[in-house]
Amino acid sequence: MNKKEKIEDILSRGVEDVIDKNVLRKKLESGEKLRIKLGVDPTGPKIHLGRASQFWKLKAFQDLGHQIVLIIGDFTAQIGDASDKQAMRTPLTEKEIKENMKGYVEQIGKILDMSKVELRYNSEWLGKMNIDKFISLAMSFTAQQLIRRRNFKERWDEDKPIGLHEMTYPLLQGYDSVAVEADVEIGGFDQLFNLKAGRKIQKIFDQEPQQIMTSQMLYGLDGRKMSTSWGNVVTIVDEPEDMFGKIMSLNDELMIDYFNLCAFYSQEEMETVKKRISEENPKKIKKELAEEIVSLYHGKGEAKRARKEFEKVFEEGKNPGDMPEIKVDEKSMGALDLVYSTGLIKSKSQAKRLIDQGAVSLDGKKINDWKEEIKIKKGTVIQIGKRRFAKIN
């Protein structure tokens, strides 16, 4: 693509809205180097595909020579963005935030050239903000403006709690734009109120208001917005086989969005895919989608291996060739303890629930009683759900 085509692709692919598109287009065509801001609150340790689509948008800007300003919201994460929340969320502790942040830069580096990214933490300025400045920010908004936000209004009508701290979030995110002098801010369309707050606060501080680009929503594995809080995610650090399997579990009607927002097919390629979906077995096309997405984060070789492994297990009915092995010295062990010892699940309560649901088998035979005593045999394959396997050594 030439520069003009790249600009049009930036302004349209995966974009819900741009404020103001004509102004932003002129700025991009002028060759002016813009400061493109994205803020990320470390609410979980892994970045999912929904968030990754915004990083790929940043990469498109970066490839055109613009300055990416990535803000890790180590301060705002203590409050939590209420944009898509139907209940008051539990604030994260400073320890939880630091733990979640550990792998962020490495994960983002799978997409962006981090050597060219201006990386900031909003505790740099928000942690030092005095009460006078905060009150002056608060005076720029009314309680009615905040209460009328869709999710706040719904909670108000249903008599659900709305924390005062939640109402401060748009002010703090908006001030981030002042602190880094953002020209453009990217965010989900559910964050539009916060993004507009940034424009308003920049005007107060005599800055030119930033342009706003909101991204289309990527639905998660359960059909809702992909969200770490809901656990319906595919993360960019999932193992290749797990990532491949998760994508294969998608409803067929979500494939088009994933080709567009996660595999970045061109418009021409998208039209071909739509035609093929109507004429061919969707499973075949979904495998191509899964392989394409896995290759972005793990390379083409790993993607092909993940596909072969999937076909081996789920189409040929064979055990996976590469599975973790567990050492068991006892001659027998209770089913609950054996399943937990695989390390594939987080707790014994989860192990009990999975056994009760009929989701655990030994060498293809389901375990129906979590209290059952299991005779230990070397080479026995333990399967949990559809994609988790372990072998007794």
N, C-alpha and C positions, 0 to 999 in steps of 0.2 A: 504493500500500500504506500502511496505517496503521503506527504504530510497532511494535505487537506483531508484525505480519506481516513487517516489515523485520527484526526481531530473529530470527524463525524462519528467514528466508531466509539471514541471516548464519550461523546455526548449522547450516544444512543444505546450502546450495548449494556444490558442489565440495568438501565437507568429508569427510575420511576418518574423523576421530575428534576428540572434544573431551574434555579432562581439566581440570576436571570440568564437564560440560555444564549440570547443574542449578544449580551455583554461579554459572557464568558467566551463565546466563539471568537469575537473580535480580539480579545486579549490573547487567546491561543494563537490566532493567525498572525498577530503582530510580532510574535517572537519574544515577547516579554517573559522573563523568567518568574513564574508564579510560585507562591508558597502554598502547597497543598497539604491541608491538615486532616488527620484522622486521629480520633481519640479512642483508646481501647481500655476498658476497665478489666483488670485481671480477676474476673469472677470465677474462673476455673483454670486449671493448669494447661489445658490443651485448646488449640485453635481449631474451630470446626469449619466445614466447607462454606457455610453461610458467611462467616466473617472473612474467610480467605478470599471470597469473591471481591470484597472491598480492597484487599491488598493487591489483587491482580489489577484492579482499576488504578491503584496508586502506581503500579509498575508501568502501566500505559503512560501515565503522566511522567514518570521518571525517565522512560525511554525517549520522551520528547525533550528532555533536558530540564524539567522543572524540579524545584526543591521540595522533597517530601519531608513533612514535619510530622513525626509520629509521637503522639503523647500517650504514655502509659499512665492511666488514671489511678495511681497508687493512693491519692487522697480521695478522689470521688468514689472509688470502690468501697470506701468505708460507709458511704451513704447509700449508694446503689441507685441506678437509673430506674425510675418508675414507669418509663414510657410504655412498656407492654405488660405491666404487672397488674393483676387483678386483686392482689392482696399486698399488705405491707411486708416487704422482704426483710429477712434477718440480716443486719449489717455484718460485714466481714471484719474480722479482727486484723490488726496490723500483721500478726504472725501468719494468718491465712493468706493475706495479700502477698507477702514476701515469698511464701511457698509457691503460690500460683505463678508469680512472675519469673521464677527461676529459668524456665525454658523458653520464655517468650521470644527473646531476640533470636535465638537459634532457629525456632520455628518460622518466624517471619522471614529469616534469611533464606528460606527455601524459595521465596518468591521475590523479595526485594534485594537490591544491592545495598546491604546495610552500611557499607563504607561511605555511601553517598547520602544516607538518611540522617536528618537532624533528629536525634532521639532525645525526648524530654520526659520528665516525670512531673505531674502537676502539683506534687507536694512542694516543688521548688518555689512556687509563688502562692499557692493556696494555703500551705502550711505556715506562711509568714503574714497572711492577710490580717490586718488589724480590724477591730470591730467597726471603726468609723467607715472604712472602705466598704465593708460588707453591708452596712446599713444603707450607704449611698447606692449600692447596687440594688438592694431590696426595694428602695424607694422608686425604682424605675418600673416596677410591676405592681399589679393589684392582686388582692386575694381572689377576686372574681376571675381574672385571667387564668390563674392556676387551677382553680376549682373546676372551670369549664373544660379543662383538658378531658378528652374522652374517657380515659380510664379512671381519672379522679372523679368525674361526674358519675360514672357508673358505680363506683364505690360509695360515693356520697348518697346516691339514691337507694343503695342497698344497705345503708347504715354500716358499712365496713370502715375500719380505721384508716385514716390518712395521716401519716406522720408529718409533723412540721418540717423535719429534716428532709423528707422527700421533696418538699416544695423548693428547697434551696438548690436542688441539683441543676436545673436549667440555668440558674444564675452563675453557678460555678463553672459549668461547661462553657457557658457563654464567655466568661472571663478568660478561659483558656485561649480563646481566639484573640483576645486583646494581648495576652502575654506573649504569644508567638507571632503576632501580626499576620494572621492568616488571610490569604487572598481567596482561597476556596476551602470549604469544608465538605467532607464526604461522610455520609451516615445513612442508616436505614430510614425508610420513609416514616416509620413509627417514631422516629426521633425529630420530626420536623419542628415541633415546638421548641426543642432545645437548640436546634440549628438556627432558627429565626431569632432566638434570644441572643445568640452570638452576634448577629447583625445589629440588633438594637443596642447592645452593650458597646460594640465597637464605635457606633455613632456617638455615644456618650463620651468616649475617650478620644474623639476627633480622629478616628480611623475610618478609612473607606470600608463600608460593610462588605463582608465576604460574600462570594457567590456560593450557592448551596447546590450540592448534587446528592439526591437521595437514590438509594439503590433498591432494586426489586427484591422482594422477599423470596428466600429460598426455603421451601418447606422441608421439614425434617422427616425422619423415618415413620412418624405416626401421623403425618399430614398437617401438623401444626408448624408454626415458625420454628426453624432449627435454633435450639437454645440450650446452652450448657445447663441452665437451671432445670430444664425438663428432661435432660438426658437422651433426647431423640436425635443424637448427632452422629455425623461421620467426621472424625478429626483428621487433620493432615499428618498426624504422627501415628495413626492406626497402622498396625502391621499390614503389609500388602494383601495377605489372604483375608484378613478381617475386613479391610476396606473394600475389597472386591465383593466379598459376601454380603456386606451391608448394602452396597449399591444394588446388588442383584435382588435384594428384598424389597426394593422400591415398588410402589404401584406403577403400572405402565404409564398412567397419565402424567406422571411427574418427569418422565424421561426427557421431554422436550426442554423443560426448564433446566435440567442438569446438563444437557448438551450445551445450552446457551450460557449458563452462569458458572459452570464448573469445568467444562471441557473446551469452551470458547470456540465453538464452531462458527465459521463465517455464515453470513446470511444465505449464501448459495448452498453451503453444506447443510444448513438447517432445513432448507426446503427439500433437499434430497432425503434427509432423515425422516421428515414428516411423511413423505410419499412412501418410503420403505416401511414405516410403521403400519401404514394402512394396507400394505400388500404382503408383508413377510411376517414370520414368527417374531413377535416382540422380544422374546428371550434372546434370540440371536443378536439383535441390535443392542439390547441391554448389556450383553457381554462386551460388545465393542465399547460402549460407554464406560463400563467399569474399568476396562483395560486402559482406556485413554486417561481417565482420572488418576488411576494408580500410577501410571507412567509419569505424570506431572510431578509427583512427590517422591517416587521411589525409582524412577528410571524404567525404560522399556523392557529391560531384561527381567526385572522383578515383576513387572505387570504381566508379562507372558507366563512367567512361572506361577503367579497367583491364579491366572485363568486356567492353566493346566491342572492345578491343584483343585480348583473348584469343580472342574469337569470330572476329575477323577473321583471326588467324594460324592458329589450330588447327581452326577449323571451315570457314572459307572458303578456307584455303590461301594467303592473301595475306601479303605482308611487312608488318611493323608500320609504322605511319605515322610514329612518332617513334623514331628510332634514332640512336646516336652516329655521327658521321662521322669518318673518319680521312684525313689527307692523306698521299698517297704520291707522292713526286717521281720515283722510279725507274720505268723502263719495264717492269722485271720484278723479281721478288723471290722468294726461296725460300719455300715454303709455311710452313715453321716460323717464319721471321721475320715473315711477313705476319700469321699468326694471332696471334703474340705482340704485334704492333704495335697490335692493336685495343684493348689495355688491358682486355680482358674476362677475362683469366686472369692468374694470378700469376707464372708462370715458363715458360721454354721447355720444361722437362721435362714440365710439365703439357700444353703445346701439343702436344708430340710424342705423349704418351699419348692425347690426345683424337683426333688424326689417325689414329693406329694403330687406335683403336677405331671409326673410321668416324663420329665425332660432329661432323665439320666439313665444311661444304659451301660452294661458291661458286655463287650463283645457282641453288641447288637441286641442283647436281651435287657428289657427295661427292669429297673429296680422299683418296686412298688411300696416298700416299707423301709423308712429311714433307720429303723432299729435292727434291720436284718444283718446277721453276721455273715461277712463275705470271706470265703476261702481265697487266700492270696495265691495267684499264679503268675509267674513271670511271663510277660508278653501280653497280658490282658489289656485291652483298650477300653478306656473310660471315655464315654462321650457325654457331653453336657450341652443340651440344646442342639442346634444344627451345626455350629461352627467350632466348638471347643472340644479338643481331644487331648488325652494324655495316655501314656503307656506305662505299665508297672514294670520296673526293671528288677 
